[in-house]
Amino acid sequence: MNVRGEEKTKFVHEVFESIAKNYDWMNTLLSFRMHKLWRRFAMKKMAVKPGDTALDVCCGTCDWTISLAKSSGTGRIVGLDFSANMLKVGKGKVEKAGLDGQVELIQGDAMQLPFPDHTFDHATIGFALRNVPDIVQVLNEMKRVVKPGGQVVSLELSKPSWPPFRAVYYLYFERILPLLGKWFAGSYEQYRWLPESLMQFPGYHELARIMAEDVGLQDVQVYPLSGGIAALHIGRKPEVE
C-alpha cells in the first residue's frame, strides 16, 4: 500500500474519519498508555508559560490541544485538523474540560495553515507528521506561523535503534497491531496503515537534520523515548531570518 501525494491525503483522511470514535481508547490500548507519558514529557520540555499562544496542527481528538490550554491558562490555543469526525470528538473533550472559551477548533489543511506569519508562540504536531503529504512543507508552515524565537515541536512514533528491540517492535507493529485494530475496532485496513506509514518515515536523527537543514530551525533538540519507539523534536524559529 504505497500511497503518495493527493492519493495519500485522501486515503489518510478516510482512515481518520473512520476510526475517530475509537481513536482515543485504541491509542491507549496499542501504546500501553505510553502516549500519555510521552505527551507529558513533551510539555515539560516545551515549558509553556502562562499566556502563551499555541497552534496544535493535526490536533485529532485534542489531547495535546487541551494540555497546551491548561498550561497556558489564558493564551489563545487553536487546534487544526482535516477530519471533521476527529474534531467532533475533540470538541466534546474541550467542552468537558471547560476550555471552549479558550480553545478554537478549525477544520483545515496542515500544508496551508490559514494564519498570518508570526502568530503563535508554539506550533505542535503529535503523531501525525508521518501522515502528511510533505513533511518539509508542513514544518515550514509551522515555522512560518510561529513568532521569531517560537517553538516548532513534533512528537511522533519512531524507529528503535537497537537491532534486537527493533525486531520485536516491528513484529508487534506490523503483525499484531493491525489484528488488534480488527478485533477491538473492526478496522484492520486502517490500522494496517499505521505501521506502513512509519516504515516510510525518517528516523529521529534524519528528522532532526531535516528540521535544521531543510526547514532552517535553530537549536533542534531530539529526545528518543522508550528505546526509540517515539521521539520528541523541538526547534526554534530564528529571531532574524
C-alpha positions in Angstrom: 0.0 0.0 0.0 2.3 2.7 -1.3 0.2 5.9 -1.4 1.6 9.4 -2.0 0.6 13.0 -2.7 -3.1 13.6 -3.2 -3.8 9.9 -3.1 -2.2 9.7 0.4 -4.1 12.8 1.6 -7.5 11.2 0.5 -6.6 7.8 2.0 -5.4 9.2 5.3 -8.4 11.4 5.6 -10.7 8.4 5.1 -8.7 6.4 7.7 -9.1 9.0 10.4 -12.7 9.8 9.6 -13.5 6.1 10.1 -11.5 5.5 13.3 -12.4 8.7 15.1 -14.9 7.2 17.6 -12.4 4.6 18.7 -9.2 6.6 18.3 -8.6 7.5 22.0 -9.1 4.2 23.6 -7.3 2.3 20.8 -4.3 4.7 21.3 -4.3 3.8 24.9 -4.5 0.1 24.2 -2.0 -0.1 21.4 0.6 2.1 23.1 0.1 0.6 26.6 -0.7 4.2 27.8 2.8 5.3 26.8 1.4 8.1 24.6 0.2 9.9 27.7 3.7 9.8 29.3 5.3 10.9 26.0 3.0 13.9 25.8 3.7 14.8 29.4 7.4 14.7 28.7 6.9 16.9 25.7 5.0 19.5 27.7 7.8 19.5 30.3 10.4 20.2 27.7 8.3 22.9 26.0 7.9 24.8 29.2 4.8 26.7 28.1 4.4 29.9 30.0 1.1 31.5 31.3 -0.5 33.4 28.5 1.4 31.7 25.7 -0.4 31.1 22.4 -0.2 27.8 20.5 -1.3 26.0 17.4 -1.8 22.3 17.5 -1.5 21.0 13.9 -3.4 17.8 13.1 -4.9 18.0 16.6 -7.1 15.0 16.2 -9.2 14.5 19.3 -7.4 17.4 21.1 -5.4 15.7 23.9 -2.4 17.9 23.2 -4.6 20.9 22.5 -6.1 20.6 26.0 -2.7 20.2 27.6 -1.5 23.4 25.9 -4.6 25.3 27.0 -4.2 24.1 30.6 -0.5 25.1 30.7 -1.1 28.5 29.1 -4.1 29.3 31.2 -5.2 32.4 29.3 -3.4 32.3 25.9 -5.2 31.6 22.6 -4.9 27.9 21.7 -6.0 26.7 18.2 -6.4 23.1 17.2 -6.5 22.3 13.4 -7.3 19.1 11.7 -8.7 18.0 8.4 -11.0 15.3 9.8 -14.4 16.6 10.9 -15.1 13.4 12.9 -11.9 13.7 14.9 -12.7 17.4 15.6 -16.2 16.4 16.7 -14.7 14.1 19.3 -12.1 16.7 20.3 -14.8 19.4 20.7 -16.6 17.3 23.2 -13.5 16.8 25.2 -12.6 20.5 25.1 -16.1 21.4 26.3 -16.0 18.8 29.1 -12.7 20.3 30.3 -14.3 23.8 30.4 -11.9 25.1 27.8 -14.2 26.0 24.9 -13.8 29.7 25.7 -10.0 29.5 25.3 -9.7 26.8 22.6 -10.7 27.3 19.0 -11.0 24.3 16.7 -10.7 24.7 12.9 -11.0 22.2 10.1 -8.1 22.9 7.8 -5.0 21.8 5.9 -1.6 21.4 7.6 0.0 22.0 4.2 -1.5 25.5 4.0 -2.1 26.9 7.5 -4.8 29.6 7.5 -2.9 32.0 9.8 -0.7 35.1 9.3 3.1 34.9 9.8 4.4 35.2 13.4 1.1 34.4 15.1 1.8 31.8 17.8 4.5 31.2 20.5 4.4 27.4 19.8 3.3 25.1 17.0 2.9 21.4 17.7 2.1 18.3 15.8 1.6 15.0 17.6 1.6 11.5 16.0 0.7 13.0 12.6 3.8 14.2 10.8 4.3 10.8 9.2 0.8 11.1 7.7 1.2 14.4 5.8 2.0 14.5 2.0 5.1 16.6 2.5 7.0 16.8 5.8 9.1 19.8 4.9 6.1 21.8 3.7 4.2 21.2 6.9 7.2 22.0 9.1 7.8 25.2 7.0 4.2 26.2 7.5 4.6 25.6 11.3 7.7 27.7 11.3 6.0 30.5 9.3 3.2 30.9 11.8 5.3 31.0 15.0 6.8 34.2 16.2 10.6 34.7 15.9 12.1 32.6 18.7 9.0 30.4 18.8 9.0 26.7 19.1 8.1 24.1 16.4 7.5 20.7 18.1 6.9 17.2 16.8 6.0 14.2 18.9 6.0 11.2 16.7 6.4 7.4 16.6 9.9 6.5 15.5 12.2 3.5 14.9 14.2 1.8 17.7 18.0 1.8 17.0 18.9 -1.4 19.0 18.5 -4.3 16.5 17.0 -6.9 18.9 14.5 -4.4 20.2 13.7 -3.1 16.7 12.9 -6.7 15.5 10.4 -7.3 18.4 8.9 -3.8 17.9 8.4 -4.3 14.1 6.8 -7.7 14.8 4.3 -6.1 17.1 3.7 -3.1 14.9 3.4 -4.9 11.6 1.7 -8.2 12.6 -0.1 -7.8 15.9 -1.2 -4.1 15.9 -3.4 -4.5 12.8 -5.0 -7.6 14.3 -5.8 -5.7 17.5 -7.4 -3.0 15.3 -9.5 -5.6 13.6 -10.6 -7.4 16.8 -11.3 -4.3 19.0 -12.3 -1.7 16.5 -13.3 -3.6 13.4 -10.7 -1.6 11.4 -8.0 -3.9 10.0 -7.1 -1.9 6.9 -7.0 1.4 8.8 -4.6 0.0 11.5 -2.5 -1.7 8.9 -1.7 1.7 7.5 -0.1 2.8 10.8 3.0 0.5 10.6 3.3 1.2 6.8 3.3 4.9 7.4 6.1 4.5 9.9 8.2 2.5 7.5 8.2 5.4 5.1 9.0 8.0 7.8 12.6 9.2 8.5 14.3 8.0 11.7 14.7 10.5 14.5 18.3 11.5 13.5 17.2 12.2 9.9 14.1 14.2 11.1 16.4 16.4 13.3 18.6 17.0 10.2 15.5 17.9 8.1 14.3 20.4 10.7 17.7 22.0 11.0 18.9 22.0 7.4 15.8 21.8 5.2 13.5 23.9 7.4 16.0 26.2 9.0 15.1 25.8 12.6 17.7 26.5 15.2 18.7 24.7 18.4 17.0 21.5 17.3 16.8 19.1 20.2 15.8 15.4 19.8 14.7 13.1 22.6 14.3 9.4 21.7 11.6 7.9 24.0 11.1 4.4 25.3 14.0 3.0 23.4 13.2 4.9 20.3 9.6 3.8 19.9 8.8 7.5 19.8 10.8 10.7 19.6 10.3 14.4 20.5 11.8 17.1 18.3 11.9 20.7 19.3 13.3 23.5 17.2 13.2 27.3 17.3 12.4 29.8 14.6 15.4 32.2 14.2 15.0 35.6 15.7 16.1 37.1 12.5 15.8 35.3 9.1 
